[in-house]
Amino acid sequence: MTDNELLLAIYNDIQSMKDELETVKRDVKHLKKEAIKMQAMDEAILDEAERVHGILDKHKEDKSVHTA
C-alpha cells in the first residue's frame, strides 16, 4: 500500500467517523428534547396528584357528607 493509498484510507475512515458523530449528535439532541418533555409531563402529573389529594383531604375532613 502506497502512502497516498494509506492517507486516502485514513481520510475515508475519518469522514465515516464524522458522519457517525453527526448522527450521534442528532440523536442526543432529540433525546434531550424528549427528556425535557417527559420531565414536564411528570411535573404536570405530580401537580395534578397533589391537587386531587388536597380535594380528597378536604372531603375527608367534611363530616357532613359522611352520613352512614
N, CA, C and O atoms as a CHARMM CRD file, in Angstrom:
* protein
*
  272
    1    1 MET  N      0.86400  -1.17500   0.00000 PROA 1      0.00000
    2    1 MET  CA     0.00000   0.00000   0.00000 PROA 1      0.00000
    3    1 MET  C      0.90700   1.23300   0.00000 PROA 1      0.00000
    4    1 MET  O      1.82900   1.35600   0.80500 PROA 1      0.00000
    5    2 THR  N      0.61200   2.12900  -0.92200 PROA 2      0.00000
    6    2 THR  CA     1.43100   3.34500  -1.01300 PROA 2      0.00000
    7    2 THR  C      0.99300   4.33700   0.05600 PROA 2      0.00000
    8    2 THR  O     -0.05800   4.18300   0.67900 PROA 2      0.00000
    9    3 ASP  N      1.81400   5.34700   0.25100 PROA 3      0.00000
   10    3 ASP  CA     1.49100   6.38800   1.22800 PROA 3      0.00000
   11    3 ASP  C      0.17700   7.08600   0.87200 PROA 3      0.00000
   12    3 ASP  O     -0.63900   7.37700   1.74700 PROA 3      0.00000
   13    4 ASN  N     -0.01500   7.34700  -0.41000 PROA 4      0.00000
   14    4 ASN  CA    -1.24400   8.01400  -0.83700 PROA 4      0.00000
   15    4 ASN  C     -2.47200   7.14600  -0.57100 PROA 4      0.00000
   16    4 ASN  O     -3.51200   7.65200  -0.15000 PROA 4      0.00000
   17    5 GLU  N     -2.35500   5.85500  -0.81300 PROA 5      0.00000
   18    5 GLU  CA    -3.47500   4.95300  -0.55100 PROA 5      0.00000
   19    5 GLU  C     -3.77100   4.88000   0.93900 PROA 5      0.00000
   20    5 GLU  O     -4.92800   4.84300   1.35600 PROA 5      0.00000
   21    6 LEU  N     -2.70300   4.86000   1.73400 PROA 6      0.00000
   22    6 LEU  CA    -2.87500   4.83300   3.18400 PROA 6      0.00000
   23    6 LEU  C     -3.54300   6.11100   3.67000 PROA 6      0.00000
   24    6 LEU  O     -4.45500   6.06200   4.49600 PROA 6      0.00000
   25    7 LEU  N     -3.09800   7.24600   3.16600 PROA 7      0.00000
   26    7 LEU  CA    -3.70000   8.53400   3.53900 PROA 7      0.00000
   27    7 LEU  C     -5.16600   8.59600   3.11000 PROA 7      0.00000
   28    7 LEU  O     -6.01400   9.10200   3.84600 PROA 7      0.00000
   29    8 LEU  N     -5.45900   8.08100   1.91600 PROA 8      0.00000
   30    8 LEU  CA    -6.83400   8.07200   1.43700 PROA 8      0.00000
   31    8 LEU  C     -7.70800   7.17900   2.32800 PROA 8      0.00000
   32    8 LEU  O     -8.84000   7.54500   2.64300 PROA 8      0.00000
   33    9 ALA  N     -7.20100   6.03100   2.73000 PROA 9      0.00000
   34    9 ALA  CA    -7.95100   5.12900   3.60600 PROA 9      0.00000
   35    9 ALA  C     -8.20200   5.79500   4.95700 PROA 9      0.00000
   36    9 ALA  O     -9.30200   5.70900   5.50300 PROA 9      0.00000
   37   10 ILE  N     -7.18000   6.45500   5.48900 PROA 10     0.00000
   38   10 ILE  CA    -7.33600   7.15800   6.77000 PROA 10     0.00000
   39   10 ILE  C     -8.35300   8.28000   6.61800 PROA 10     0.00000
   40   10 ILE  O     -9.21000   8.45700   7.48300 PROA 10     0.00000
   41   11 TYR  N     -8.27100   9.02900   5.54600 PROA 11     0.00000
   42   11 TYR  CA    -9.20900  10.12500   5.28700 PROA 11     0.00000
   43   11 TYR  C    -10.64500   9.58800   5.20600 PROA 11     0.00000
   44   11 TYR  O    -11.56100  10.17200   5.78600 PROA 11     0.00000
   45   12 ASN  N    -10.83600   8.48700   4.49400 PROA 12     0.00000
   46   12 ASN  CA   -12.17600   7.90000   4.36600 PROA 12     0.00000
   47   12 ASN  C    -12.70100   7.43200   5.71900 PROA 12     0.00000
   48   12 ASN  O    -13.88100   7.60200   6.02400 PROA 12     0.00000
   49   13 ASP  N    -11.83200   6.84700   6.52300 PROA 13     0.00000
   50   13 ASP  CA   -12.23800   6.41400   7.86500 PROA 13     0.00000
   51   13 ASP  C    -12.65300   7.61200   8.71900 PROA 13     0.00000
   52   13 ASP  O    -13.65200   7.55400   9.43600 PROA 13     0.00000
   53   14 ILE  N    -11.89300   8.67900   8.63900 PROA 14     0.00000
   54   14 ILE  CA   -12.20800   9.88600   9.41400 PROA 14     0.00000
   55   14 ILE  C    -13.53200  10.47800   8.94800 PROA 14     0.00000
   56   14 ILE  O    -14.34300  10.90000   9.77300 PROA 14     0.00000
   57   15 GLN  N    -13.76000  10.51500   7.64900 PROA 15     0.00000
   58   15 GLN  CA   -15.03400  11.03100   7.12000 PROA 15     0.00000
   59   15 GLN  C    -16.20400  10.18600   7.61700 PROA 15     0.00000
   60   15 GLN  O    -17.25700  10.71200   7.97800 PROA 15     0.00000
   61   16 SER  N    -16.00200   8.86200   7.62900 PROA 16     0.00000
   62   16 SER  CA   -17.04600   7.96500   8.10200 PROA 16     0.00000
   63   16 SER  C    -17.33700   8.22300   9.58400 PROA 16     0.00000
   64   16 SER  O    -18.49600   8.25000   9.99800 PROA 16     0.00000
   65   17 MET  N    -16.28400   8.41300  10.37400 PROA 17     0.00000
   66   17 MET  CA   -16.46400   8.70000  11.80000 PROA 17     0.00000
   67   17 MET  C    -17.17400  10.04100  12.00500 PROA 17     0.00000
   68   17 MET  O    -18.01000  10.17700  12.89900 PROA 17     0.00000
   69   18 LYS  N    -16.83600  11.02500  11.17500 PROA 18     0.00000
   70   18 LYS  CA   -17.50900  12.32800  11.27000 PROA 18     0.00000
   71   18 LYS  C    -19.00500  12.19400  10.99600 PROA 18     0.00000
   72   18 LYS  O    -19.82800  12.78800  11.69200 PROA 18     0.00000
   73   19 ASP  N    -19.34500  11.41400   9.98600 PROA 19     0.00000
   74   19 ASP  CA   -20.76000  11.19000   9.65800 PROA 19     0.00000
   75   19 ASP  C    -21.48600  10.50100  10.82100 PROA 19     0.00000
   76   19 ASP  O    -22.59900  10.88100  11.18600 PROA 19     0.00000
   77   20 GLU  N    -20.83800   9.49000  11.39100 PROA 20     0.00000
   78   20 GLU  CA   -21.43700   8.78800  12.52300 PROA 20     0.00000
   79   20 GLU  C    -21.58600   9.71800  13.72300 PROA 20     0.00000
   80   20 GLU  O    -22.58800   9.65700  14.43500 PROA 20     0.00000
   81   21 LEU  N    -20.60400  10.57000  13.94700 PROA 21     0.00000
   82   21 LEU  CA   -20.65900  11.51800  15.06300 PROA 21     0.00000
   83   21 LEU  C    -21.81900  12.49600  14.88600 PROA 21     0.00000
   84   21 LEU  O    -22.49800  12.83400  15.85500 PROA 21     0.00000
   85   22 GLU  N    -22.04400  12.94100  13.67900 PROA 22     0.00000
   86   22 GLU  CA   -23.16800  13.84100  13.41900 PROA 22     0.00000
   87   22 GLU  C    -24.49900  13.14000  13.71700 PROA 22     0.00000
   88   22 GLU  O    -25.42100  13.74700  14.26100 PROA 22     0.00000
   89   23 THR  N    -24.58500  11.87200  13.35700 PROA 23     0.00000
   90   23 THR  CA   -25.79300  11.10700  13.65900 PROA 23     0.00000
   91   23 THR  C    -25.98500  10.99600  15.16700 PROA 23     0.00000
   92   23 THR  O    -27.09600  11.16400  15.67100 PROA 23     0.00000
   93   24 VAL  N    -24.90500  10.71400  15.88300 PROA 24     0.00000
   94   24 VAL  CA   -24.98000  10.60400  17.34000 PROA 24     0.00000
   95   24 VAL  C    -25.39700  11.94900  17.94100 PROA 24     0.00000
   96   24 VAL  O    -26.22200  11.98900  18.85400 PROA 24     0.00000
   97   25 LYS  N    -24.84000  13.03600  17.44100 PROA 25     0.00000
   98   25 LYS  CA   -25.19200  14.37100  17.94300 PROA 25     0.00000
   99   25 LYS  C    -26.68800  14.64800  17.74000 PROA 25     0.00000
  100   25 LYS  O    -27.35000  15.17200  18.63600 PROA 25     0.00000
  101   26 ARG  N    -27.21200  14.30100  16.57300 PROA 26     0.00000
  102   26 ARG  CA   -28.63800  14.49400  16.30000 PROA 26     0.00000
  103   26 ARG  C    -29.49000  13.65900  17.25300 PROA 26     0.00000
  104   26 ARG  O    -30.49900  14.12700  17.78100 PROA 26     0.00000
  105   27 ASP  N    -29.06500  12.41600  17.46200 PROA 27     0.00000
  106   27 ASP  CA   -29.80400  11.53000  18.36400 PROA 27     0.00000
  107   27 ASP  C    -29.80000  12.06400  19.79300 PROA 27     0.00000
  108   27 ASP  O    -30.83000  12.04400  20.46600 PROA 27     0.00000
  109   28 VAL  N    -28.65400  12.53700  20.25200 PROA 28     0.00000
  110   28 VAL  CA   -28.54800  13.08000  21.60700 PROA 28     0.00000
  111   28 VAL  C    -29.42400  14.31500  21.75000 PROA 28     0.00000
  112   28 VAL  O    -30.09700  14.48600  22.76700 PROA 28     0.00000
  113   29 LYS  N    -29.41900  15.16900  20.74600 PROA 29     0.00000
  114   29 LYS  CA   -30.24900  16.37500  20.78900 PROA 29     0.00000
  115   29 LYS  C    -31.72700  15.99000  20.88500 PROA 29     0.00000
  116   29 LYS  O    -32.48200  16.57800  21.65900 PROA 29     0.00000
  117   30 HSD  N    -32.12800  15.00100  20.09400 PROA 30     0.00000
  118   30 HSD  CA   -33.51400  14.52300  20.11600 PROA 30     0.00000
  119   30 HSD  C    -33.85900  13.93100  21.48500 PROA 30     0.00000
  120   30 HSD  O    -34.93200  14.19500  22.02600 PROA 30     0.00000
  121   31 LEU  N    -32.95100  13.13400  22.03800 PROA 31     0.00000
  122   31 LEU  CA   -33.19200  12.52700  23.34300 PROA 31     0.00000
  123   31 LEU  C    -33.29100  13.57300  24.45200 PROA 31     0.00000
  124   31 LEU  O    -34.08300  13.41900  25.38200 PROA 31     0.00000
  125   32 LYS  N    -32.49600  14.62900  24.35800 PROA 32     0.00000
  126   32 LYS  CA   -32.57100  15.70700  25.34100 PROA 32     0.00000
  127   32 LYS  C    -33.94700  16.37500  25.28500 PROA 32     0.00000
  128   32 LYS  O    -34.55500  16.65400  26.31800 PROA 32     0.00000
  129   33 LYS  N    -34.42600  16.62500  24.07200 PROA 33     0.00000
  130   33 LYS  CA   -35.75200  17.23000  23.91900 PROA 33     0.00000
  131   33 LYS  C    -36.83200  16.32300  24.50000 PROA 33     0.00000
  132   33 LYS  O    -37.74200  16.79300  25.18300 PROA 33     0.00000
  133   34 GLU  N    -36.72900  15.02800  24.22800 PROA 34     0.00000
  134   34 GLU  CA   -37.69900  14.07300  24.75800 PROA 34     0.00000
  135   34 GLU  C    -37.64200  14.01600  26.28200 PROA 34     0.00000
  136   34 GLU  O    -38.68000  13.91800  26.93600 PROA 34     0.00000
  137   35 ALA  N    -36.44800  14.07600  26.84700 PROA 35     0.00000
  138   35 ALA  CA   -36.29800  14.04800  28.30300 PROA 35     0.00000
  139   35 ALA  C    -36.93600  15.27800  28.92900 PROA 35     0.00000
  140   35 ALA  O    -37.56700  15.18100  29.98100 PROA 35     0.00000
  141   36 ILE  N    -36.77800  16.42900  28.29500 PROA 36     0.00000
  142   36 ILE  CA   -37.38900  17.65900  28.80200 PROA 36     0.00000
  143   36 ILE  C    -38.91100  17.54400  28.75100 PROA 36     0.00000
  144   36 ILE  O    -39.59800  17.95000  29.68800 PROA 36     0.00000
  145   37 LYS  N    -39.44000  16.98900  27.65600 PROA 37     0.00000
  146   37 LYS  CA   -40.89100  16.79100  27.54500 PROA 37     0.00000
  147   37 LYS  C    -41.39500  15.84600  28.62400 PROA 37     0.00000
  148   37 LYS  O    -42.42500  16.09800  29.24900 PROA 37     0.00000
  149   38 MET  N    -40.65500  14.74300  28.84300 PROA 38     0.00000
  150   38 MET  CA   -41.06000  13.76900  29.85900 PROA 38     0.00000
  151   38 MET  C    -41.03300  14.38800  31.25100 PROA 38     0.00000
  152   38 MET  O    -41.91100  14.11900  32.07200 PROA 38     0.00000
  153   39 GLN  N    -40.03100  15.21300  31.51600 PROA 39     0.00000
  154   39 GLN  CA   -39.93900  15.86200  32.81700 PROA 39     0.00000
  155   39 GLN  C    -41.13200  16.80200  33.02300 PROA 39     0.00000
  156   39 GLN  O    -41.70200  16.85700  34.11300 PROA 39     0.00000
  157   40 ALA  N    -41.49800  17.52700  31.98900 PROA 40     0.00000
  158   40 ALA  CA   -42.64500  18.42800  32.08600 PROA 40     0.00000
  159   40 ALA  C    -43.93200  17.62800  32.32300 PROA 40     0.00000
  160   40 ALA  O    -44.78500  18.04300  33.10700 PROA 40     0.00000
  161   41 MET  N    -44.07100  16.49100  31.65100 PROA 41     0.00000
  162   41 MET  CA   -45.24900  15.65700  31.84800 PROA 41     0.00000
  163   41 MET  C    -45.28100  15.10000  33.27600 PROA 41     0.00000
  164   41 MET  O    -46.33200  15.07200  33.91600 PROA 41     0.00000
  165   42 ASP  N    -44.12100  14.65900  33.76300 PROA 42     0.00000
  166   42 ASP  CA   -44.04600  14.14400  35.13600 PROA 42     0.00000
  167   42 ASP  C    -44.47100  15.20900  36.13900 PROA 42     0.00000
  168   42 ASP  O    -45.22600  14.92900  37.07000 PROA 42     0.00000
  169   43 GLU  N    -43.98100  16.43200  35.94300 PROA 43     0.00000
  170   43 GLU  CA   -44.33900  17.52400  36.84800 PROA 43     0.00000
  171   43 GLU  C    -45.83500  17.81400  36.79900 PROA 43     0.00000
  172   43 GLU  O    -46.45400  18.07400  37.83100 PROA 43     0.00000
  173   44 ALA  N    -46.41300  17.77000  35.60700 PROA 44     0.00000
  174   44 ALA  CA   -47.84600  18.01500  35.46500 PROA 44     0.00000
  175   44 ALA  C    -48.64800  16.92500  36.17200 PROA 44     0.00000
  176   44 ALA  O    -49.64500  17.21200  36.83500 PROA 44     0.00000
  177   45 ILE  N    -48.21800  15.69000  36.03000 PROA 45     0.00000
  178   45 ILE  CA   -48.91800  14.57700  36.68000 PROA 45     0.00000
  179   45 ILE  C    -48.82200  14.71300  38.19600 PROA 45     0.00000
  180   45 ILE  O    -49.81600  14.53200  38.90100 PROA 45     0.00000
  181   46 LEU  N    -47.63500  15.02900  38.69800 PROA 46     0.00000
  182   46 LEU  CA   -47.46900  15.19500  40.14500 PROA 46     0.00000
  183   46 LEU  C    -48.29100  16.36900  40.67000 PROA 46     0.00000
  184   46 LEU  O    -48.87200  16.28400  41.75200 PROA 46     0.00000
  185   47 ASP  N    -48.34100  17.45600  39.91600 PROA 47     0.00000
  186   47 ASP  CA   -49.16100  18.60200  40.32000 PROA 47     0.00000
  187   47 ASP  C    -50.63500  18.20600  40.40200 PROA 47     0.00000
  188   47 ASP  O    -51.34000  18.60100  41.33000 PROA 47     0.00000
  189   48 GLU  N    -51.08900  17.43100  39.43500 PROA 48     0.00000
  190   48 GLU  CA   -52.49100  17.00300  39.43300 PROA 48     0.00000
  191   48 GLU  C    -52.76200  16.04900  40.59700 PROA 48     0.00000
  192   48 GLU  O    -53.81200  16.13000  41.23600 PROA 48     0.00000
  193   49 ALA  N    -51.82600  15.15200  40.87100 PROA 49     0.00000
  194   49 ALA  CA   -51.99600  14.22900  42.00100 PROA 49     0.00000
  195   49 ALA  C    -52.07300  15.01300  43.31600 PROA 49     0.00000
  196   49 ALA  O    -52.88000  14.68900  44.18700 PROA 49     0.00000
  197   50 GLU  N    -51.23700  16.03700  43.45600 PROA 50     0.00000
  198   50 GLU  CA   -51.27700  16.88400  44.65100 PROA 50     0.00000
  199   50 GLU  C    -52.62500  17.58900  44.77600 PROA 50     0.00000
  200   50 GLU  O    -53.20000  17.67000  45.86100 PROA 50     0.00000
  201   51 ARG  N    -53.12000  18.09900  43.64400 PROA 51     0.00000
  202   51 ARG  CA   -54.39500  18.81300  43.64500 PROA 51     0.00000
  203   51 ARG  C    -55.53300  17.87500  44.07400 PROA 51     0.00000
  204   51 ARG  O    -56.36600  18.24100  44.90400 PROA 51     0.00000
  205   52 VAL  N    -55.56000  16.68400  43.51000 PROA 52     0.00000
  206   52 VAL  CA   -56.61000  15.72100  43.83700 PROA 52     0.00000
  207   52 VAL  C    -56.47800  15.27600  45.29200 PROA 52     0.00000
  208   52 VAL  O    -57.47900  15.09900  45.98600 PROA 52     0.00000
  209   53 HSD  N    -55.25500  15.10000  45.74400 PROA 53     0.00000
  210   53 HSD  CA   -55.02900  14.71600  47.13600 PROA 53     0.00000
  211   53 HSD  C    -55.59500  15.78800  48.07800 PROA 53     0.00000
  212   53 HSD  O    -56.20900  15.46600  49.09500 PROA 53     0.00000
  213   54 GLY  N    -55.38600  17.05300  47.73300 PROA 54     0.00000
  214   54 GLY  CA   -55.94200  18.14600  48.53300 PROA 54     0.00000
  215   54 GLY  C    -57.46000  18.10200  48.57100 PROA 54     0.00000
  216   54 GLY  O    -58.06500  18.31800  49.62000 PROA 54     0.00000
  217   55 ILE  N    -58.06700  17.82800  47.44300 PROA 55     0.00000
  218   55 ILE  CA   -59.52900  17.72600  47.37400 PROA 55     0.00000
  219   55 ILE  C    -60.01700  16.58200  48.24900 PROA 55     0.00000
  220   55 ILE  O    -60.98900  16.73700  48.98900 PROA 55     0.00000
  221   56 LEU  N    -59.35500  15.44400  48.17200 PROA 56     0.00000
  222   56 LEU  CA   -59.75200  14.29000  48.98900 PROA 56     0.00000
  223   56 LEU  C    -59.57800  14.57200  50.47600 PROA 56     0.00000
  224   56 LEU  O    -60.41900  14.17700  51.28400 PROA 56     0.00000
  225   57 ASP  N    -58.49500  15.25000  50.84400 PROA 57     0.00000
  226   57 ASP  CA   -58.29800  15.60600  52.25100 PROA 57     0.00000
  227   57 ASP  C    -59.42700  16.50600  52.75000 PROA 57     0.00000
  228   57 ASP  O    -59.93400  16.30600  53.85300 PROA 57     0.00000
  229   58 LYS  N    -59.82400  17.49600  51.94800 PROA 58     0.00000
  230   58 LYS  CA   -60.92600  18.38700  52.33800 PROA 58     0.00000
  231   58 LYS  C    -62.22600  17.59100  52.47600 PROA 58     0.00000
  232   58 LYS  O    -63.02000  17.83100  53.38600 PROA 58     0.00000
  233   59 HSD  N    -62.43000  16.64500  51.56200 PROA 59     0.00000
  234   59 HSD  CA   -63.64200  15.83100  51.60700 PROA 59     0.00000
  235   59 HSD  C    -63.66600  14.96000  52.87400 PROA 59     0.00000
  236   59 HSD  O    -64.70800  14.82100  53.51400 PROA 59     0.00000
  237   60 LYS  N    -62.52800  14.38300  53.22500 PROA 60     0.00000
  238   60 LYS  CA   -62.46000  13.54200  54.42900 PROA 60     0.00000
  239   60 LYS  C    -62.74200  14.36800  55.69200 PROA 60     0.00000
  240   60 LYS  O    -63.35300  13.87500  56.64000 PROA 60     0.00000
  241   61 GLU  N    -62.29200  15.62300  55.69200 PROA 61     0.00000
  242   61 GLU  CA   -62.49100  16.47500  56.85300 PROA 61     0.00000
  243   61 GLU  C    -63.94100  16.94300  56.99700 PROA 61     0.00000
  244   61 GLU  O    -64.36700  17.28600  58.10000 PROA 61     0.00000
  245   62 ASP  N    -64.69200  16.96200  55.91900 PROA 62     0.00000
  246   62 ASP  CA   -66.07700  17.43800  55.93100 PROA 62     0.00000
  247   62 ASP  C    -66.98800  16.30500  56.39700 PROA 62     0.00000
  248   62 ASP  O    -67.43200  15.49100  55.58800 PROA 62     0.00000
  249   63 LYS  N    -67.26000  16.25300  57.67300 PROA 63     0.00000
  250   63 LYS  CA   -68.05100  15.15900  58.24000 PROA 63     0.00000
  251   63 LYS  C    -69.53600  15.23200  57.83700 PROA 63     0.00000
  252   63 LYS  O    -70.26900  14.25700  58.00000 PROA 63     0.00000
  253   64 SER  N    -69.96800  16.36500  57.32300 PROA 64     0.00000
  254   64 SER  CA   -71.38400  16.48600  56.94600 PROA 64     0.00000
  255   64 SER  C    -71.73400  15.62500  55.72700 PROA 64     0.00000
  256   64 SER  O    -72.90700  15.31500  55.51500 PROA 64     0.00000
  257   65 VAL  N    -70.75000  15.23900  54.93500 PROA 65     0.00000
  258   65 VAL  CA   -71.02700  14.42600  53.75500 PROA 65     0.00000
  259   65 VAL  C    -70.99900  12.93700  54.08200 PROA 65     0.00000
  260   65 VAL  O    -71.38300  12.11700  53.24700 PROA 65     0.00000
  261   66 HSD  N    -70.55600  12.57600  55.27400 PROA 66     0.00000
  262   66 HSD  CA   -70.48600  11.16800  55.68000 PROA 66     0.00000
  263   66 HSD  C    -71.66100  10.88200  56.61100 PROA 66     0.00000
  264   66 HSD  O    -71.57800  11.12800  57.81400 PROA 66     0.00000
  265   67 THR  N    -72.74000  10.36900  56.06100 PROA 67     0.00000
  266   67 THR  CA   -73.96000  10.16800  56.85400 PROA 67     0.00000
  267   67 THR  C    -74.21600   8.70200  57.17000 PROA 67     0.00000
  268   67 THR  O    -75.25100   8.36600  57.74500 PROA 67     0.00000
  269   68 ALA  N    -73.31400   7.85200  56.81200 PROA 68     0.00000
  270   68 ALA  CA   -73.54900   6.40800  57.02100 PROA 68     0.00000
  271   68 ALA  C    -73.55200   6.02400  58.47700 PROA 68     0.00000
  272   68 ALA  O    -73.73700   4.85200  58.80600 PROA 68     0.00000
